[in-house]
């Protein structure tokens, strides 16, 4: 092991106070405006999310909300060239 550190009572020199530049914790919490809804889900789906939430130490409703947000984000973007070709291919087949 390394040698023990010996502390001395020396002057600290030129110290200056740095202003607090970090945001308050409340400013770090990103929250979209929520809308309460009532939805009936299958027992299988709810049990899946409850089990996964337990494994990851989170809330199952939060996981469902994030899944829906990710789906919305993914499908709100403009369609890519690949999806356009797929659509054209399906049109020719039909």
MDAnalysis code that builds the backbone (N, CA, C; Angstrom):
import MDAnalysis as mda
import numpy as np

u = mda.Universe.empty(282, n_residues=94, atom_resindex=np.repeat(np.arange(94), 3), trajectory=True)
u.add_TopologyAttr("name", ["N", "CA", "C"] * 94)
u.add_TopologyAttr("resid", np.arange(1, 95))
u.add_TopologyAttr("resname", ["UNK", "UNK", "UNK", "UNK", "UNK", "UNK", "UNK", "UNK", "UNK", "UNK", "UNK", "UNK", "UNK", "UNK", "UNK", "UNK", "UNK", "UNK", "UNK", "UNK", "UNK", "UNK", "UNK", "UNK", "UNK", "UNK", "UNK", "UNK", "UNK", "UNK", "UNK", "UNK", "UNK", "UNK", "UNK", "UNK", "UNK", "UNK", "UNK", "UNK", "UNK", "UNK", "UNK", "UNK", "UNK", "UNK", "UNK", "UNK", "UNK", "UNK", "UNK", "UNK", "UNK", "UNK", "UNK", "UNK", "UNK", "UNK", "UNK", "UNK", "UNK", "UNK", "UNK", "UNK", "UNK", "UNK", "UNK", "UNK", "UNK", "UNK", "UNK", "UNK", "UNK", "UNK", "UNK", "UNK", "UNK", "UNK", "UNK", "UNK", "UNK", "UNK", "UNK", "UNK", "UNK", "UNK", "UNK", "UNK", "UNK", "UNK", "UNK", "UNK", "UNK", "UNK"])
u.atoms.positions = np.array([
    [0.806, -1.183, 0.000],
    [0.000, 0.000, 0.000],
    [0.851, 1.250, 0.000],
    [0.274, 2.379, -0.384],
    [1.033, 3.622, -0.414],
    [1.218, 4.186, 0.988],
    [2.149, 5.132, 1.102],
    [2.437, 5.746, 2.395],
    [1.245, 6.564, 2.872],
    [1.136, 6.721, 4.190],
    [0.074, 7.541, 4.760],
    [0.331, 9.000, 4.416],
    [-0.729, 9.742, 4.267],
    [-0.618, 11.164, 3.973],
    [-0.412, 11.904, 5.282],
    [0.546, 12.804, 5.297],
    [0.787, 13.629, 6.473],
    [0.202, 15.005, 6.198],
    [-0.773, 15.400, 6.992],
    [-1.397, 16.707, 6.849],
    [-0.649, 17.722, 7.707],
    [-0.478, 18.922, 7.156],
    [0.182, 19.991, 7.906],
    [-0.771, 21.170, 8.019],
    [-0.456, 22.085, 8.880],
    [-1.304, 23.254, 9.097],
    [-0.707, 24.435, 8.324],
    [-0.689, 24.337, 7.006],
    [-0.119, 25.386, 6.165],
    [-1.209, 26.324, 5.677],
    [-0.854, 27.579, 5.367],
    [-1.851, 28.489, 4.806],
    [-2.311, 27.992, 3.440],
    [-3.561, 28.257, 3.117],
    [-4.139, 27.757, 1.874],
    [-3.808, 28.627, 0.673],
    [-3.235, 29.770, 0.836],
    [-2.839, 30.586, -0.304],
    [-3.981, 31.438, -0.822],
    [-3.943, 31.714, -2.110],
    [-4.953, 32.581, -2.731],
    [-6.195, 31.787, -3.081],
    [-7.181, 31.833, -2.225],
    [-8.452, 31.171, -2.471],
    [-9.469, 32.201, -2.921],
    [-10.382, 31.789, -3.785],
    [-11.477, 32.679, -4.152],
    [-12.763, 31.866, -4.207],
    [-13.851, 32.519, -3.894],
    [-15.156, 31.876, -3.883],
    [-15.690, 31.877, -5.314],
    [-16.095, 30.711, -5.774],
    [-16.670, 30.582, -7.108],
    [-18.184, 30.646, -6.957],
    [-18.837, 31.535, -7.710],
    [-20.297, 31.611, -7.592],
    [-20.952, 30.296, -8.016],
    [-22.068, 29.989, -7.400],
    [-22.799, 28.766, -7.722],
    [-23.374, 28.892, -9.123],
    [-22.896, 28.069, -10.051],
    [-23.327, 28.145, -11.444],
    [-24.259, 26.987, -11.820],
    [-24.467, 26.070, -10.909],
    [-25.309, 24.918, -11.208],
    [-26.788, 25.291, -11.092],
    [-27.630, 24.707, -11.965],
    [-29.061, 24.991, -11.861],
    [-29.648, 24.342, -10.603],
    [-30.765, 24.892, -10.139],
    [-31.461, 24.302, -9.007],
    [-32.010, 22.939, -9.425],
    [-32.170, 21.998, -8.493],
    [-32.689, 20.670, -8.846],
    [-34.028, 20.727, -9.565],
    [-34.877, 21.681, -9.190],
    [-36.186, 21.784, -9.836],
    [-36.054, 22.091, -11.325],
    [-34.970, 22.776, -11.695],
    [-34.753, 23.129, -13.093],
    [-34.249, 21.939, -13.911],
    [-33.794, 20.908, -13.248],
    [-33.274, 19.730, -13.938],
    [-34.357, 18.709, -14.264],
    [-35.504, 18.852, -13.638],
    [-36.585, 17.891, -13.831],
    [-37.367, 18.288, -15.063],
    [-37.316, 17.451, -16.087],
    [-38.036, 17.712, -17.326],
    [-39.379, 17.022, -17.258],
    [-40.422, 17.804, -17.355],
    [-41.763, 17.218, -17.304],
    [-42.620, 17.850, -18.372],
    [-43.217, 17.004, -19.178],
    [-44.215, 17.485, -20.119],
    [-45.523, 17.670, -19.375],
    [-46.385, 18.472, -19.958],
    [-47.702, 18.648, -19.372],
    [-48.424, 17.306, -19.454],
    [-48.936, 16.846, -18.349],
    [-49.612, 15.552, -18.319],
    [-51.109, 15.682, -18.499],
    [-51.694, 14.652, -19.055],
    [-53.143, 14.575, -19.222],
    [-53.582, 13.235, -18.634],
    [-54.471, 13.274, -17.686],
    [-54.969, 12.041, -17.067],
    [-55.926, 11.351, -18.030],
    [-55.732, 10.043, -18.209],
    [-56.630, 9.253, -19.045],
    [-56.962, 7.960, -18.310],
    [-58.065, 7.362, -18.690],
    [-58.431, 6.048, -18.188],
    [-58.331, 5.108, -19.370],
    [-57.615, 4.009, -19.183],
    [-57.409, 3.063, -20.279],
    [-57.478, 1.646, -19.717],
    [-58.083, 0.756, -20.448],
    [-58.136, -0.645, -20.046],
    [-57.051, -1.396, -20.821],
    [-56.126, -2.002, -20.097],
    [-55.043, -2.769, -20.698],
    [-55.231, -4.241, -20.371],
    [-54.628, -5.081, -21.181],
    [-54.733, -6.509, -20.898],
    [-53.945, -6.838, -19.629],
    [-54.406, -7.835, -18.916],
    [-53.739, -8.259, -17.688],
    [-52.300, -8.668, -17.989],
    [-52.098, -9.328, -19.125],
    [-50.767, -9.787, -19.539],
    [-49.810, -8.595, -19.681],
    [-50.277, -7.514, -20.308],
    [-49.437, -6.331, -20.499],
    [-49.094, -5.676, -19.176],
    [-50.072, -5.518, -18.318],
    [-49.839, -4.868, -17.030],
    [-48.868, -5.686, -16.194],
    [-49.046, -6.998, -16.157],
    [-48.136, -7.850, -15.391],
    [-46.712, -7.771, -15.938],
    [-46.578, -7.724, -17.262],
    [-45.250, -7.583, -17.879],
    [-44.567, -6.307, -17.382],
    [-45.275, -5.187, -17.459],
    [-44.676, -3.910, -17.052],
    [-44.420, -3.865, -15.556],
    [-45.270, -4.459, -14.761],
    [-45.037, -4.494, -13.319],
    [-43.782, -5.293, -12.994],
    [-43.623, -6.451, -13.655],
    [-42.433, -7.274, -13.434],
    [-41.164, -6.534, -13.847],
    [-41.201, -5.910, -15.017],
    [-40.032, -5.176, -15.507],
    [-39.722, -3.978, -14.615],
    [-40.747, -3.295, -14.158],
    [-40.554, -2.138, -13.285],
    [-39.896, -2.562, -11.977],
    [-40.316, -3.697, -11.441],
    [-39.713, -4.215, -10.209],
    [-38.228, -4.494, -10.421],
    [-37.892, -5.100, -11.557],
    [-36.490, -5.423, -11.862],
    [-35.625, -4.177, -11.954],
    [-36.196, -3.099, -12.465],
    [-35.434, -1.879, -12.716],
    [-35.710, -0.782, -11.690],
    [-36.403, -1.146, -10.620],
    [-36.675, -0.223, -9.509],
    [-37.317, 1.078, -9.992],
    [-38.381, 0.954, -10.733],
    [-39.115, 2.117, -11.216],
    [-40.611, 1.828, -11.152],
    [-41.406, 2.728, -11.635],
    [-42.851, 2.557, -11.618],
    [-43.323, 2.044, -12.972],
    [-44.251, 1.109, -12.959],
    [-44.706, 0.519, -14.216],
    [-45.454, 1.533, -15.075],
    [-46.192, 2.444, -14.453],
    [-46.914, 3.448, -15.239],
    [-45.939, 4.390, -15.941],
    [-44.838, 4.683, -15.287],
    [-43.806, 5.520, -15.906],
    [-43.223, 4.814, -17.126],
    [-43.001, 3.504, -17.023],
    [-42.462, 2.745, -18.165],
    [-43.439, 2.775, -19.333],
    [-44.718, 2.594, -19.056],
    [-45.731, 2.624, -20.114],
    [-45.768, 4.009, -20.761],
    [-45.709, 5.053, -19.927],
    [-45.725, 6.431, -20.439],
    [-44.522, 6.691, -21.336],
    [-43.337, 6.232, -20.924],
    [-42.129, 6.435, -21.734],
    [-42.191, 5.644, -23.038],
    [-42.780, 4.461, -22.982],
    [-42.950, 3.671, -24.203],
    [-43.845, 4.411, -25.188],
    [-44.951, 4.946, -24.698],
    [-45.859, 5.695, -25.564],
    [-45.197, 6.961, -26.107],
    [-44.420, 7.642, -25.261],
    [-43.703, 8.831, -25.715],
    [-42.678, 8.486, -26.796],
    [-41.962, 7.368, -26.625],
    [-40.979, 6.939, -27.621],
    [-41.662, 6.577, -28.940],
    [-42.793, 5.903, -28.856],
    [-43.560, 5.537, -30.053],
    [-44.019, 6.799, -30.781],
    [-44.532, 7.756, -30.005],
    [-45.007, 9.005, -30.588],
    [-43.867, 9.753, -31.267],
    [-42.726, 9.831, -30.593],
    [-41.561, 10.519, -31.154],
    [-41.111, 9.850, -32.451],
    [-41.055, 8.547, -32.438],
    [-40.586, 7.785, -33.612],
    [-41.517, 7.985, -34.804],
    [-42.798, 7.993, -34.562],
    [-43.757, 8.060, -35.660],
    [-44.215, 9.479, -35.980],
    [-43.680, 10.468, -35.276],
    [-43.988, 11.861, -35.578],
    [-42.992, 12.458, -36.561],
    [-41.861, 11.782, -36.769],
    [-40.834, 12.272, -37.693],
    [-41.276, 12.067, -39.134],
    [-40.721, 12.870, -40.040],
    [-41.017, 12.638, -41.461],
    [-40.546, 11.246, -41.878],
    [-41.250, 10.650, -42.804],
    [-40.892, 9.298, -43.233],
    [-39.591, 9.325, -44.019],
    [-38.826, 8.257, -43.880],
    [-37.539, 8.163, -44.561],
    [-37.725, 7.620, -45.962],
    [-36.645, 7.650, -46.745],
    [-36.678, 7.125, -48.105],
    [-37.052, 5.656, -48.106],
    [-36.527, 4.918, -47.137],
    [-36.796, 3.481, -47.086],
    [-38.295, 3.210, -46.928],
    [-38.941, 3.950, -46.029],
    [-40.363, 3.708, -45.825],
    [-41.161, 4.109, -47.058],
    [-40.694, 5.115, -47.806],
    [-41.369, 5.515, -49.033],
    [-41.272, 4.405, -50.077],
    [-40.083, 3.801, -50.190],
    [-39.921, 2.703, -51.139],
    [-40.804, 1.533, -50.762],
    [-40.904, 1.252, -49.488],
    [-41.753, 0.158, -49.043],
    [-43.201, 0.426, -49.421],
    [-43.625, 1.674, -49.236],
    [-44.993, 2.053, -49.572],
    [-45.222, 1.893, -51.087],
    [-44.266, 2.306, -51.896],
    [-44.388, 2.186, -53.357],
    [-44.426, 0.726, -53.773],
    [-43.606, -0.083, -53.121],
    [-43.567, -1.521, -53.420],
    [-44.917, -2.177, -53.117],
    [-45.516, -1.781, -51.981],
    [-46.820, -2.322, -51.616],
    [-47.897, -1.871, -52.595],
    [-47.790, -0.626, -53.088],
    [-48.781, -0.112, -54.034],
    [-48.739, -0.899, -55.350],
    [-47.528, -1.242, -55.792],
    [-47.400, -2.030, -57.033],
    [-47.934, -3.438, -56.866],
    [-47.765, -3.997, -55.678],
    [-48.203, -5.366, -55.426],
    [-49.715, -5.455, -55.319],
    [-50.357, -4.373, -54.926],
    [-51.782, -4.409, -54.639],
    [-52.650, -4.055, -55.765],
])
